[in-house]
Amino acid sequence: MKNRIKINCTSLSLNEKIDFFTELYTYINASIPISTGLTNIVNNTRSTKISYIASTILKLIDNGENFSDSVLRFENIIGSAYCNLLAAGYETGELPRISKEILETLKKQRSIKRNIIKSCAYPITLLIVFCIATLAMIFIIIPKVSAQAELMTGKIPLSLQIISKGWIFIFAFIIFIVYMGIRLFKNMLKGKSVLQIPVLGKAVKEYNLSSFLRVLSLSYKAGIPIASALPLSSKIIQNNYIKNRLILNSSMLAKGSSLSDTLRTTGLFEPQTISKIETGEISGNLEEIFNDIVKNAEEHLETTLSAAMSVIEPAFIFIIGIFILIFGFIILGPANPFNYF
């Protein structure tokens, strides 16, 4: 029965995940049966992906599967950590609370990304203005300077000839450099090298660890054993170096090591965080300790992101300034008609 239904859907975006969990939590919290809730999602959602997921889970349930087994089929679409949390919540009767906290986690991620986008608005605006000014320089200023130079000297400087005739290649080169720079930056965010960059590296590290700790806390509340929760929570991390460090060291739990010792070995966490977790393990109050750690981590992350953005903006302005100096030198340097007298 299970294999008759083929799962064929691309992964959900962050906004789609929020929409899915918003609808799911609404019906679960209202004590509406899962099947009825999924039917309502199919009938009411505008997203074809969400409709497909809900309708497929309904078919799987009709074929005899329970909700926890059905939702685990969508690990590559919804996310492994979130699917396992839903399954654990269903098995333990904590589905309303778990689905609510998953929703809050996703909303927190969206809030952080929106803040980053807002912080980048000023540099992006500068880039757009720079491109417009460059086009105006190429099509308005440089032709006039070229005409004046030819009138006064009988020839057009080579630099102006290159720009006026080969501007499309220059623009293509600039676009290529920007595109490769963005790709390089994205790859850096996933590797170890970005962690060595002052301020930015700290922001990347804290963003990934904050997301990890929140999902680890959720996993613990859902009743998932720590030995399984740690590698599961690591899957949400976007930086491959941090993810691999956590997954590699998670094997220590199976050998009898405590969570605090395992996380200490990774070298990723502050001593205060490790100390709090150790206290929670000793006192048996790990859930409350997790809540405190997550809250502090997210508050600290916002401060670090703000500091990182304050560094990125002037760096971006500096790069644009270099381009402006280059064009200024071309027009007012050797290309200046008065230099020929």
Buried (B, 14 or more C-beta within 10 A) or exposed (E): EEEEBEEEBEEBEEEBBBBBBEBBBBBBBEEBEBEEBBBBBBEEBEBEBBBBBBBBBBBBBEEEBEBBBBBBBBBEBBBBBBBBBBBBBBBBEBBBBBBBBBBBBBBBBBEBEEBBEEBBEBBEEBBEEBBEBBEEBBEEEBEEBBEBBBEEEEEBBEBBBEBBEEBEEEBEEBEEEEEEEEEEEEEBBBBBEBBEBEBBBBBBBBBBBBBBBBBBBBBBBBBBEBBBBBBBBBBBBEBEBBBEBBBEBBEBBEEEBBBBBBBBBBEBBBEEBBEBBBEBBEEEEBEEBBEEBBEBBBEBBBEBBEBBBEBBBEEBEEBBEEEBEEBEEBBEEEBBBEEEE
